[in-house]
Amino acid sequence: MALTPRTDDLFLVVDLQYDFLPGGKLAVAGGDEIIIPINRLGRRFENVAMTQDWHPRGHISFASSHAGTAPFEIMELPYGPQVLWPDHCVWDTHGAEFSTDIELPHTQLVIRKGYHEVVDSYSGFQEADRKTKTGLEGYLRERKFKRLFIAGLATDFCVNWTAVDSAHAGFETYVIEDACRAIDTSGSLAQAWTDMNAAGVKRIVAGDIA
């Protein structure tokens, strides 16, 4: 598959933040390995946007907010099942910042997510209640984008949910597999690819972008 970037494409980089990189509070193994490939890919696209996990202290998705629980347990919350995470990407902390190794100066939009204390938000499009929108879809439609190329962290959570929502919104959606890394807890990576395939998300590698 050879894909040439067009003016109606958006390259969307998901959550390249210190807490998801080695040494971070919720480190994704090999997360730092994708920064240079993402920088290279970004230079191919005219239009770039980024998402940023951005939680208040005491966020409902943190295991520390629920007595007697531990990180990576699954808890039923009012909006559905929630993996409980170590505290991470707390706003105004170093861990919430983008890596300074990112070289995407032409980024046009940053979508913050997870800033409501009582609901998590993996997707760049909508929160986990599946009702509260971030505004990304409206932005894409106003800018008349047709295709989204998604890379970043983590394949099985924020990349997955963003890609599935993108496809359901009617955008032609590609996930660049080798420009992503996964957490893979309790079979989450295999399930993510099942969900993305079912939604019509196309699975490619960086070399497919000509």
C-alpha positions, 0 to 999 in steps of 0.5 A: 500500500502506497499512500501519498499525503494530501491537503485533506489529511490530518496526522494526529499524534496521541499523548506523547507525554512524559508520564507515558514514556520510560520513567513516567508514572504510566510508562509504555514500554518502548514509548520513546522509540516512536518519537523519531519516526513520528517526527519524520512522518510529521514532516510529510504532512501539511496538517498535524494535531496532537492530543494531550491527557490532562487530568486534575488531581484525584481523577476518577480513573486513578486507583488512588481515588478508590480505597482498597483498589490497585492500579490495573484493576477494572472497576464499574463506574457510572459510565461503564467499566474503567481500568484504574490507573496510577496517577498520571498526566496531572495538569501542571506537572512534568509528566503531563508535558509533551516530550521536548524531543518532539519536532512538530512545530507545525502542529495546528491544534492540541486537544486536551482530554480527561480534564473532567474529574468524574469521567475518563477520556481515552478518545480524542473525539469524546469522553468515556460517557460516549456523550461529551464531545471534545470538539475535534470532530467539528474542527475536522469537518470545518477544515474539510479533512477526509483522512486521519493518520494516527500514531502515538500512545497507547495502541490499545487505549487512546489510539484505539478509541480515537481511531474507532471514533474517527471511523464511526464519524465517517473519516477514512482512518489509518493507524500507523502500527509501528509508530505506536506502542501498547500497554497490553494489559489483560489482552487489551492489545488484541481486543483493540485491533479486533475493535479497530478492524471491526470499525473499518480502521486501516492498519498500516506501517510508516513505510506505506506512506510514500 
